[in-house]
Amino acid sequence: MAMRRNRVVDIRDYFGEESSLDLVSTWLQSGPSTGWEDLAACRDADVAHLFFPPRGGSCRPARAICSGCPVRSDCLATAMINDERDGVWGGLNTEERDRLSFTLNAAQAS
């Protein structure tokens, strides 16, 4: 689990009920499926601005789109593998992705 400000982000929300840090780490190393972008919930809408809110802006509209997306975990993996520094990917902002990455790295080191 990774912290999202005062809330816990459960990796099972992104990678399935049977997920563990080891499983997620292995999955991230293998990378997202090819062509996942064509299945993304955000693909047809003019919503790019929602995924890159201004500093202090709300991520909620983007998260709402991500919450029902069938390829949310592929999107998140793409952002983490490519170290995307801006925007909401797979429902997580940069700070949350950094925390998840730190959690995964700490778990691998122990």
WOZI-V412616 format. One record per residue. N is the residue number from 0. RES is the residue in one small letter. SS is DSSP state (H for helix, E for strand, C for the rest). D_LAST is the distance of its C-alpha to the last C-alpha in Angstrom with 1 decimal. Layout:
BEGIN
N | RES | SS | D_LAST
N | RES | SS | D_LAST
END
This chain:
BEGIN
0 | m | C | 15.3
1 | a | E | 16.2
2 | m | E | 18.9
3 | r | E | 22.4
4 | r | C | 24.2
5 | n | C | 24.7
6 | r | E | 23.8
7 | v | E | 20.7
8 | v | E | 20.5
9 | d | C | 19.6
10 | i | C | 18.3
11 | r | H | 20.5
12 | d | H | 23.5
13 | y | H | 22.9
14 | f | H | 21.5
15 | g | C | 23.2
16 | e | C | 22.9
17 | e | C | 20.8
18 | s | C | 18.0
19 | s | C | 14.3
20 | l | H | 11.6
21 | d | H | 11.2
22 | l | H | 15.0
23 | v | H | 15.5
24 | s | H | 13.4
25 | t | H | 15.4
26 | w | H | 18.5
27 | l | H | 18.2
28 | q | H | 18.0
29 | s | H | 21.1
30 | g | C | 22.9
31 | p | C | 25.5
32 | s | C | 28.6
33 | t | C | 31.7
34 | g | C | 34.3
35 | w | H | 32.4
36 | e | H | 34.3
37 | d | H | 37.5
38 | l | H | 36.2
39 | a | C | 34.8
40 | a | C | 36.5
41 | c | C | 37.1
42 | r | C | 38.9
43 | d | C | 42.5
44 | a | C | 42.7
45 | d | C | 43.4
46 | v | C | 40.3
47 | a | H | 38.5
48 | h | H | 39.3
49 | l | H | 37.4
50 | f | H | 34.1
51 | f | C | 34.6
52 | p | C | 35.8
53 | p | C | 37.0
54 | r | C | 34.9
55 | g | C | 34.9
56 | g | C | 36.2
57 | s | C | 35.1
58 | c | C | 32.7
59 | r | H | 34.1
60 | p | H | 36.6
61 | a | H | 34.1
62 | r | H | 31.6
63 | a | H | 34.6
64 | i | H | 35.2
65 | c | H | 31.6
66 | s | H | 31.4
67 | g | C | 33.7
68 | c | C | 32.8
69 | p | C | 32.1
70 | v | C | 30.0
71 | r | H | 27.9
72 | s | H | 24.6
73 | d | H | 26.1
74 | c | H | 27.2
75 | l | H | 23.8
76 | a | H | 22.2
77 | t | H | 25.0
78 | a | H | 24.5
79 | m | H | 20.7
80 | i | H | 21.3
81 | n | C | 24.3
82 | d | C | 22.8
83 | e | C | 25.9
84 | r | C | 26.5
85 | d | C | 29.3
86 | g | C | 30.3
87 | v | C | 29.1
88 | w | E | 27.5
89 | g | C | 26.7
90 | g | C | 27.4
91 | l | E | 24.9
92 | n | C | 26.0
93 | t | H | 24.4
94 | e | H | 22.7
95 | e | H | 21.3
96 | r | H | 20.1
97 | d | H | 18.4
98 | r | H | 16.6
99 | l | H | 15.6
100 | s | H | 14.4
101 | f | H | 12.4
102 | t | H | 10.8
103 | l | H | 10.2
104 | n | H | 8.8
105 | a | H | 6.4
106 | a | H | 5.4
107 | q | H | 5.5
108 | a | H | 3.8
109 | s | C | 0.0
END
